[in-house]
Amino acid sequence: MSTLAAHAPAEFTHWTDPVPDDALDHIPGDGGWPLVGNTLRMLADPHGFTARMIAEHGPVYKNKAFGGWNVALIGADANELVLFDREKIFSSEQGWGPILDKLFPRGLMLMDFDHHRADRRALSIAFKPGPMRHYAGSLNRGIARKVEEWGAGDMRFYPKIKELTLDLAADSFLGLPWGPEADAINQAFIYMVQASVAPVRTPLPFTLMKKGVDGRAYLVDWFTRETHKRRAEGGGQDMFSQFATATREDGELLPVDEVVDHMNFLMMAAHDTITSSATTLIWMLAKHPEWQEKLRQEVLAVTGGPAADGTPRDLAYEDLGKLELTEMAFKESLRIMPPVPSTPRRALRDFDFGGYRIPAGTPVGINAQFVHHMEEYWSDPERFDPMRFMPDQVKARHKYAWVPFSGGAHMCLGLHFAYMQVKIFVAQLLPRYRIELAEGYEPKWQAWPIPKPKDGLKITLKAL
């Protein structure tokens, strides 16, 4: 029996077969080209494709892509329906499973209902104030070291921040010193992430999928051995040690294989999304030097300015909440370019939305990227304006118009860690450098599966 069948409420049906095409005849949409459907059109311009489909069919439409039909539900109300999921209609496991299950099975995002709730509660220990204070210290050390090494000059930001987030994950998540062992683990993760979206889905020799499967085997072995070791030694303050010693409500430790799968998924989810969102923030600050200076002055005011040796002071854990403008700028960057542009689910029973009856078994999806740019919720949505996140504006807006961290029961468990990492990065970077772009430069972005600049985002750091 599947995880979903074991933990879903008894009246729900466990679907394994695709919904028949004729069951969706009443929903408007577009099947696209023979064989490939709309896959290529979506990949080429996801935002433009969605805009065209809404213009032609409305905010509820069917679309054939990636080998099958799915129904798109567009708008803040749709986000609330799917993410808050009051009636437990939607399966995250069956939504994400076809994309991630081969390489990241049983990750927290691939769980539903009681099992998800139990494991989430157990894993939340890693994000309590004690461990978070420990992570803040290691993040300050690691980021300061790397940012200092960058030095002034021209650089491609995306690969640099990707390398940094991997190193930070080895340190804060695993408690490993930088070196050959951390490098091997990082390389395995890189292969797994690349393989998760590779067009060839069979691990044939020399393919990305083969490298990904081999990377997973390496990490399963390493995490399994290390989980036993850390339990025997009593663990530590790093995230992996917290997971290894986490218990469910009955006091039982999580099974070792589940700890392994949670760590695999967490490392993937954390480093790629942070890499993407930090890149968007730096791009926005380089384009808007007035905001860059506001954040710089905020950091200097909160940290007290340079230390006696002239280097920036660390951002204390207790001072994270004081970087209010920095948090608003980060939230606006997440609005402009959410690191998870869309979210798949699968309907476990019939439901009604937007005037349509959508049958059980239907793959459905919401689109954070599009909703984040809808004029219905955001005035002049293409403009970078962190003031949108002043408390009065947030209160007046639909709660589900901004969903970069998902929502409901599947709200990102590590969202506070993400805020902390970005704030510490800003606090270490901006007192050292001014970030500039060449005149007229505008990077092209790869929008899917996780946004990134195709050229790596060319910036110049100028020493202050």
C-alpha positions in Angstrom: 0.0 0.0 0.0 1.3 3.5 -0.9 2.1 6.2 1.7 -1.0 8.0 0.5 -3.3 5.0 0.8 -2.0 4.3 4.3 -2.5 7.9 5.6 -5.3 9.5 3.6 -8.7 9.6 5.2 -10.7 6.4 4.6 -13.3 8.0 2.3 -10.6 9.1 -0.2 -9.7 7.1 -3.3 -6.1 6.3 -4.1 -5.6 7.0 -7.8 -2.9 5.3 -9.8 -4.3 5.5 -13.4 -4.6 8.8 -15.3 -8.0 10.3 -15.5 -9.7 9.5 -18.9 -9.3 12.3 -21.5 -13.1 12.5 -22.0 -13.6 13.3 -18.3 -12.1 16.7 -19.0 -14.1 17.5 -22.2 -16.1 20.1 -20.4 -13.0 22.1 -19.4 -11.7 24.5 -22.1 -8.0 24.2 -23.1 -5.4 23.4 -25.6 -3.8 20.0 -26.4 -0.9 21.6 -28.3 1.1 19.8 -30.9 1.0 16.1 -31.6 3.1 13.9 -29.2 4.7 16.9 -27.3 1.6 18.8 -26.5 2.4 22.2 -25.1 5.6 21.2 -23.4 8.0 23.1 -25.6 5.8 26.2 -25.6 5.7 26.2 -21.8 9.4 25.7 -21.4 10.2 28.5 -23.9 8.0 31.1 -22.2 6.0 29.9 -19.1 4.6 33.3 -18.2 3.6 34.2 -21.7 2.1 30.8 -22.3 -0.1 31.1 -19.1 -1.2 34.6 -20.1 -2.3 33.4 -23.6 -4.2 30.4 -22.1 -6.0 32.6 -19.6 -6.9 35.1 -22.3 -8.3 32.3 -24.5 -9.9 30.0 -21.9 -10.1 31.8 -18.6 -8.4 31.1 -15.2 -9.4 27.4 -15.3 -8.1 25.5 -18.3 -6.7 22.2 -19.3 -3.3 21.8 -20.9 -1.5 18.8 -22.3 2.2 18.8 -21.5 4.9 16.4 -20.2 2.9 13.4 -21.5 -0.6 14.1 -20.1 -3.4 16.5 -19.3 -3.5 18.7 -16.3 -5.8 21.5 -15.2 -4.4 24.9 -14.3 -6.1 26.9 -11.5 -5.0 30.5 -11.6 -5.5 33.2 -9.0 -5.1 33.8 -5.2 -8.4 31.9 -4.5 -7.0 28.9 -6.4 -3.8 29.1 -4.4 -5.8 29.1 -1.2 -8.0 26.2 -2.3 -5.1 24.0 -3.2 -2.5 25.0 -0.6 -4.8 25.4 2.5 -6.7 22.4 1.3 -9.4 22.5 4.0 -11.1 19.3 2.9 -7.9 17.4 2.1 -8.7 17.0 -1.5 -5.2 17.3 -3.0 -2.2 15.0 -2.9 1.2 16.6 -2.9 2.8 13.1 -3.1 1.1 12.3 -6.3 1.7 15.8 -7.7 5.4 16.0 -7.1 6.0 12.2 -7.3 6.4 11.9 -11.1 9.1 14.6 -11.1 11.0 13.8 -7.9 10.3 10.3 -6.8 13.1 8.5 -8.5 15.8 10.6 -6.8 14.2 12.2 -3.8 11.5 9.7 -2.6 9.8 10.3 0.7 10.9 13.9 1.1 8.7 16.0 3.3 7.1 17.6 0.2 6.2 14.2 -1.1 4.1 13.2 1.9 0.4 13.7 2.6 -1.9 14.1 5.6 -1.1 12.2 8.9 2.4 10.9 7.8 3.4 14.4 6.6 2.1 16.0 9.8 3.9 13.5 12.1 7.3 13.8 10.3 7.0 17.6 10.0 6.5 17.8 13.7 9.5 15.6 14.4 11.8 17.5 12.0 10.8 20.9 13.3 13.2 20.4 16.2 16.0 21.4 13.7 14.5 24.9 13.4 14.1 25.7 17.1 16.0 28.7 18.6 18.9 26.7 19.9 19.9 25.0 16.6 19.0 28.2 14.7 21.4 30.2 16.8 24.1 27.7 16.0 23.4 27.9 12.3 23.7 31.7 12.5 27.2 31.4 13.8 28.3 29.0 11.1 26.6 31.0 8.4 28.4 34.2 9.5 31.7 32.5 9.4 31.2 30.7 6.1 29.7 33.6 4.3 32.3 36.1 5.5 35.1 33.9 4.5 33.8 33.3 1.0 32.7 36.8 0.3 36.1 38.1 1.3 37.7 35.6 -1.1 35.6 36.9 -4.0 37.2 40.3 -3.9 36.4 43.3 -6.0 36.0 42.9 -9.8 33.7 41.3 -12.4 32.1 38.0 -11.7 29.2 35.7 -12.7 27.1 35.7 -9.5 25.0 32.6 -9.9 27.7 29.9 -9.9 29.5 31.7 -7.1 26.4 31.8 -4.8 25.6 28.2 -5.8 29.1 27.1 -4.7 28.6 29.1 -1.5 25.2 27.6 -0.6 26.6 24.1 -1.1 29.5 24.8 1.2 27.1 26.3 3.8 24.9 23.3 3.5 27.8 21.0 4.3 28.7 23.2 7.3 25.3 24.1 8.8 23.3 21.1 7.6 25.9 18.3 8.0 28.4 19.8 10.5 31.3 18.9 8.1 34.4 21.0 7.6 35.0 22.2 4.1 37.2 19.6 2.4 37.2 16.5 0.2 34.3 14.7 2.0 32.1 17.8 1.7 33.1 18.2 -1.9 32.1 14.6 -2.8 28.7 15.1 -1.1 28.1 18.4 -2.9 28.9 16.8 -6.2 26.5 14.0 -5.6 23.8 16.5 -4.9 24.5 18.5 -8.0 24.1 15.3 -10.1 20.9 14.4 -8.3 19.3 17.9 -8.9 20.4 17.9 -12.6 19.0 14.4 -13.1 15.6 15.3 -11.5 14.8 17.3 -14.6 16.8 15.4 -17.2 14.9 14.5 -20.4 16.2 10.9 -20.3 14.4 9.3 -17.4 16.3 5.9 -17.5 19.7 5.6 -15.9 21.6 4.6 -19.1 25.4 4.8 -19.1 26.8 8.4 -19.4 23.4 10.0 -18.9 22.5 12.6 -16.2 20.0 10.2 -14.8 22.8 7.6 -14.3 24.9 10.2 -12.5 22.0 11.2 -10.4 21.1 7.6 -9.4 24.8 6.9 -8.6 24.9 10.1 -6.6 21.8 9.0 -4.6 23.4 5.6 -3.9 26.5 7.4 -2.6 24.5 9.6 -0.3 22.1 6.9 1.0 25.2 4.9 2.0 26.9 8.0 3.6 23.8 9.2 5.4 22.9 5.8 6.7 26.3 5.2 8.3 26.4 8.7 9.6 22.9 8.5 11.2 23.9 5.5 13.2 27.2 7.2 14.2 25.5 10.4 15.4 22.8 8.6 17.3 25.5 6.6 19.1 27.5 9.8 19.9 24.4 11.8 20.9 24.3 14.1 17.9 25.2 17.8 17.7 23.8 21.2 16.8 24.0 20.8 13.0 20.7 20.1 11.1 21.6 16.5 10.2 22.3 15.6 13.9 19.0 17.2 14.9 17.2 15.1 12.3 19.1 11.9 13.2 17.9 12.2 16.8 14.4 13.5 16.1 11.5 11.5 17.6 7.8 11.3 16.9 5.1 12.0 19.5 5.3 8.5 20.9 9.1 9.0 21.6 10.2 6.7 18.8 13.1 7.8 16.7 12.4 8.2 13.0 13.5 5.1 11.0 17.0 5.5 9.6 15.9 5.2 6.0 13.4 8.1 6.5 16.1 10.3 8.1 18.2 9.6 5.0 15.4 10.5 2.6 14.5 13.7 4.5 18.2 14.8 4.4 18.5 14.1 0.7 15.4 16.1 0.0 16.2 19.0 2.4 19.7 19.5 0.9 18.2 19.6 -2.6 15.3 21.9 -1.7 17.3 24.3 0.4 20.4 24.9 -1.8 18.7 25.3 -5.2 15.9 27.6 -4.0 18.2 29.8 -1.9 20.6 30.0 -4.9 17.8 31.2 -7.1 16.2 33.7 -4.7 19.5 35.2 -3.6 20.5 35.7 -7.3 17.2 37.5 -7.9 17.8 39.8 -4.9 21.3 40.7 -6.0 20.0 41.4 -9.5 17.3 43.7 -8.1 19.7 45.5 -5.7 22.2 46.1 -8.6 19.4 47.5 -10.8 18.1 49.7 -8.0 21.1 51.2 -6.2 18.9 53.4 -4.0 17.5 50.3 -2.4 21.0 48.8 -2.2 22.1 51.8 -0.2 19.1 51.6 2.1 19.9 48.0 2.9 23.6 48.9 3.4 22.7 51.6 5.9 20.3 49.4 7.7 22.9 46.7 8.1 25.5 49.2 9.4 23.0 50.6 11.9 22.0 47.1 13.2 25.5 45.6 13.4 27.2 48.8 14.7 29.5 49.3 11.7 32.9 47.8 11.0 34.9 45.9 13.7 38.3 47.3 14.9 40.1 45.6 12.0 37.8 47.2 9.5 35.8 44.1 8.6 32.0 44.0 8.8 30.7 42.7 12.1 28.6 39.5 12.2 24.9 39.7 12.2 23.8 38.4 15.6 20.9 35.9 15.7 19.0 38.2 18.1 19.3 41.0 15.5 17.8 39.2 12.6 14.3 40.7 13.1 15.8 44.3 13.0 16.6 44.0 9.3 13.1 45.0 8.2 14.0 46.7 4.9 16.2 43.7 4.0 13.4 41.3 4.6 11.0 43.4 2.6 13.4 43.6 -0.3 13.9 39.8 -0.2 10.1 39.3 -0.2 9.7 41.6 -3.2 12.5 39.6 -5.0 10.6 36.4 -4.2 7.4 38.0 -5.6 9.2 38.9 -8.9 10.9 35.5 -9.3 9.6 32.8 -7.0 12.1 29.9 -6.9 9.2 27.4 -7.3 7.2 29.0 -10.1 4.4 26.4 -10.0 3.1 23.7 -7.8 1.5 20.4 -8.9 -1.1 18.4 -7.0 -3.5 15.6 -7.8 -7.2 15.6 -6.9 -8.2 12.7 -4.8 -11.9 13.3 -5.3 -14.2 15.5 -7.4 -14.2 19.2 -6.6 -15.7 22.4 -7.9 -13.8 25.6 -8.8 -14.4 28.5 -11.1 -17.7 27.1 -12.4 -16.2 23.7 -13.3 -16.5 20.2 -11.8 -13.0 18.7 -11.8 -13.0 14.9 -11.5 -11.0 12.8 -9.0 -7.6 11.7 -10.4 -7.0 15.0 -12.3 -3.5 16.4 -12.1 -3.9 20.1 -11.2 -1.5 22.9 -10.7 -1.3 26.5 -9.4 1.1 29.2 -10.7 2.8 31.4 -8.1 4.9 33.2 -10.8 1.8 34.3 -12.7 -0.3 35.3 -9.6 2.7 37.3 -8.3 2.4 39.5 -11.4 -1.4 39.9 -11.6 -2.6 43.5 -11.5 -5.6 42.4 -9.5 -3.3 42.0 -6.5 -0.2 44.1 -7.4 -0.2 47.6 -8.8 2.4 48.1 -11.5 3.5 44.5 -10.9 6.8 44.6 -13.0 8.2 47.4 -10.7 10.5 46.5 -7.9 8.9 48.0 -4.8 9.7 46.4 -1.4 7.2 48.8 0.2 4.5 46.5 -0.9 5.4 44.5 2.2 4.7 47.2 4.7 2.3 45.6 7.3 -0.7 47.7 6.2 -0.3 46.6 2.5 0.2 43.0 3.5 -3.0 43.1 5.6 -5.0 44.6 2.8 -3.9 42.0 0.2 -5.3 38.5 -0.4 -3.3 36.2 1.9 -2.6 33.8 -0.9 -1.5 36.4 -3.5 2.1 35.8 -2.4 3.1 32.1 -2.0 6.8 31.7 -2.7 7.1 29.3 0.3 3.9 27.4 -0.5 1.2 27.5 2.2 -1.0 25.5 4.4 0.3 22.2 5.8 3.1 22.2 3.3 4.4 25.7 4.1 8.2 25.5 3.7 9.6 24.1 7.0 12.9 26.0 6.4 11.5 29.4 5.5 13.0 31.1 8.6 16.3 29.5 7.8 16.1 31.0 4.3 15.4 34.5 5.7 18.3 34.1 8.1 20.8 32.9 5.4 19.8 35.8 3.0 20.0 38.4 5.8 23.4 37.2 6.9 24.6 37.2 3.3 23.4 40.8 2.8 25.0 41.8 6.1 28.4 40.4 5.0 28.3 41.5 1.4 26.9 45.1 1.3 29.4 46.7 3.8 32.2 45.3 1.7 31.1 46.0 -1.9 28.9 48.0 -4.1 27.1 45.8 -6.7 26.9 47.2 -10.2 25.6 46.1 -13.6 27.0 47.1 -17.0 24.9 49.8 -18.6 22.0 48.3 -20.6 22.7 44.8 -19.3 19.6 42.6 -18.8 20.1 38.9 -18.1 18.0 36.3 -19.9 16.4 33.9 -17.4 15.7 30.1 -17.6 12.3 30.0 -16.0 11.9 26.3 -15.3 12.3 24.2 -13.1 14.0 26.7 -10.8 14.7 30.1 -12.2 18.3 31.0 -13.0 20.1 33.5 -15.3 21.3 31.8 -18.4 24.6 33.7 -18.4 25.1 33.4 -14.6 24.2 37.1 -13.9 27.2 39.3 -14.7 27.9 41.8 -12.0 30.8 44.0 -10.8 31.7 44.2 -7.1 33.4 47.5 -6.2 35.2 47.6 -2.8 34.0 50.2 -0.3 
